[in-house]
Amino acid sequence: MAILASALLAQSPVVDALAVLAFGYVALVGVAAVRDRSAPRTVYGLSLLVAVVAGFVAWLGIDAEIPITVSRPSSDATYVVEIPILRTLAELAAASALGALIGRLGDTALVAAGREPMLRVQHTALWLGAILVGVVVLYQVHFAATLPVRTLVLSVGGASVFIVGLALQSTLGNVFAGYALQTSRVLRKGDIVQLGHRGPIGTVWDSTLGTTRILMRDGELLVLPNSAVLQKDFMNLDQPSPRLRQSIQVGVSYDAPPAVVKDVALSVLHAEPLVLEDPEPDVWVANFAESSVTYDLRFWIASYRDRDAANDRIRTRLWYALRDAGLEIPVPIRTLRMTDVAETRARDEAAAERTATAIDALRACPLFDDRSISADERRELARAAVERRWASAESIVRRGDDSDAMYVIADGSCEVRLPDGGTIALEAGGHFGEIALLLRQERTADVVAGPAGATVLRLPRASVAPILARRPEFRERVGTVATQRRDETMGDVASALAPVRRVGMFAELLRLLRPF
């Protein structure tokens, strides 16, 4: 900017005013970029601020110079070349800002095209390349005629290169290791890695040229030098494919035929949406143990991120499925327990009656009738439902409660008390709590039992979530009912299901040049 200002009418008040405005605008852009706190924009913003401050001071005529004595090639005579510090610093900072800007725009263009953004090492190389080009241009414009390249190298280099090389030996080792990690792409940001065989597992938080940071499952941030990462054995659970095979073992009584057990277990695996259909799940007889036959359920999941949820759902559904089929999971203990057959039969009949009552109540609810879910899914919900009788005016749900369950009225009535003082009456077959089920928001209204009391089924999210995942039309219907009841939360529902909008390169350029 100092060069441009001196090339124009230096004494013109209009030019001076425009130059001051330009310096101020670029300074505001730099401050906005630094406040963004992302690494690429921070480099961009700092470079702009350095260029503005140094360039403005040099433009005012305040500068210091470094004298370099140069020998004439044809004689022993010498002459002095003075290098202005602030002007040179401003021009190099401008080249740095230009390199950061090009890197950011390149990332935006790659993401908009559906490709991966540039690696950190590519960003650094592009940034250093822009500075190198700036140095070359600076030399050609200002010093090519008066300062030979050989003299410049000998003045700046020499013993300092050797000293700096020894001081940065460890750092350079980490930098080259980081370059090897990023160019080989064995570790990428967001990858799940396991350090050593059966070691701790974490997610790659960031990988710079010097260190790799891994966010462990307990929330701890592990920082490793890149040279140490290359010396360790680790497994990348996301490459070359994020799909992983899982194994769950269960022991079933010797009285159960293996074919029946396999059929029940396979039905559970095929009904779970987190289990991939290709490769197909399998069930194997793994061992004849002391008190049971051990079966090994082997299946594939889309990613390690689904492992805990998939294992939990399969174990839960398998317990219910084996119990419904009359298959026993033996308890490996030596204690002898005497039971009353009549008492056991009465308990089982009472449980079956409660399940049948819950099924009837769910069938009477429009959200869970035959048009929405199957009879098996309704039975699954009924087994997980918790039934409770509430007295008249007794509070069922309080405003501000943190819960993700929904409720179905089996008998009686309920009253929804809105924050503005209004009320909504719900009769048997009605339901409430859909917003909390979908978005896990706090309760926004109070619900109390009606004048004659109410019998209410509480459906935990863990029982409804598998059906929501299996049936997109059911999820859409629940969402439609929720938005009809709560128009003011329609934005939250839409944002939760809306696709990510990609930013164009021109829009990103305007954002980078915007001071606010």
Phi, psi and omega in degrees: 000326178296321178295317180295320181293320180288333179286335178274189179291101190296329186264002183284128178297327180294315179296320178298318180295318178295323179295317179297317178297321180294316177300317180294319180296314180296325177297318178296320177298318179296317179297317179298322179291321179293322181290345178294332174068009172268145188303311181298318182287332177294316177299317179299314182292316178298319179298318177298317181295317178297317180297320181292311183296308181295318180294322180293317179296317178294325179295330177284354179093010179259116182202158173242156186230148175255116179278135176235123180277128184239135177269139177285137183298327188266356181206179179273001180290151180233162174213162187252130174251125182258127181256116179290127188287307187293318179298316179295318179297318180297319181290322177292322177295323177296321176295322177297316179296321179295319177297317178295322179295317179296320178297319180294318179293324177297319176299315181298319179294321180293316180294321178296331178275002179083017180253169180285147177291169181293153176288161178300320180294328177290322175300314181296317179297319178295319179295313178296324178296321178295320177294320179297318177297320177298320177297316180296314179296317179301317180294316182294325183282319190254327194234359185298325183278338186244340185234103179297151181298320182299317179294320179297316181294317181293329180288319183274323186276228180086220185292337181299326179296318180294317181295315180295323179298318178293320182293329184258020184300311180293319180296317179295325176299318178292324180295314179294324176294320176296322177298317179295320180294318185282323180287328178280344179058030176287338175230128176231153180301129181097349178291144175265125184234153175239123183275109181078172179284121183059029178271187180295152183241139178205178181249134179295111182280318180194151178224109178259185178287343182254320186223163172237127181251130183239123177272112183285166184293337178273006179091001179276144180257114180264122180252121182237134170298144184298328178295326177288327179296318180293336181271351182262153171274128177215155178245129175267112185278000179248355181231147356286345178223140180286351182292138181226146175267138180240159181221129176234128180252141179218142177260131180236152184303149176296340180286344183274126177297135181304324181297321180292317180298316180297320180296317179295314182295320179294324178296324177293316181294319181289336181276347182273120183293338180281349179271128180286144177277341178225113001291152183289145176291153180226157175231127184235148170281113188267327186192151171258095184277183186293320185240001183199165171266125183270125178250140181249113178268116182245130183206164181248144176239162186288331184197158176300334180297338180267000190297307184298315180295318181295314180297320180295313182297319182293317179297319180295311181293327180294322179298312179295319183294317178294322179292318179296327180277000180075025181258132187266138170260101186296146176263119185282070177229165183260359184290133176266127183236125179266125181237153178270120182299318180296319179295318179296319179296319180295321180294319179294321179294322179294320178295320179294324179293318178297320179296317180296321178296319179294323178297317179298319180294321179291323179294330179282347179273130183301331181288336187239025179279187185293342178283342186256314184224167180275170179295322179295320179292324178294321178294322178298317177293321182296322179294326182272348183288147176249119183263137179212144178262130181246137179283168181302132178067007178285138185285125178264314179227136178251145178298132181094351178297143178260102183208150179240020179263157173242166189230146176234131182276116180272326182205149180084209182212163178226162180231125177265122182255113185278158181299332181276005179098348178286165180226154176229127180267133178237128180261181178303136186095349177282172182210159175205160180100016183292323181296315179297325179293317184281315189249355180057044177269162175293152178296136183251004180208160176267141176234127180234160178288151182285185183302325182262012183083181182203144170254121189236138174263127176262119180255107179294152182300329181298333180273331182272330185303317179299324179289321176300322180286325182283329188238095177300327180291328177291318177299320180294321181292319177297319178296323178295316178297320182295317182288330176294323180280329184232079181298329183288344178260010182299327178296320180296318180296316181296319181291331179289333183252357185283145177288160180285129181271129180275139182269134178284164183293321180295319178295322178293322177298316178297323179294321180289334181264005182269129183279349183233000000 
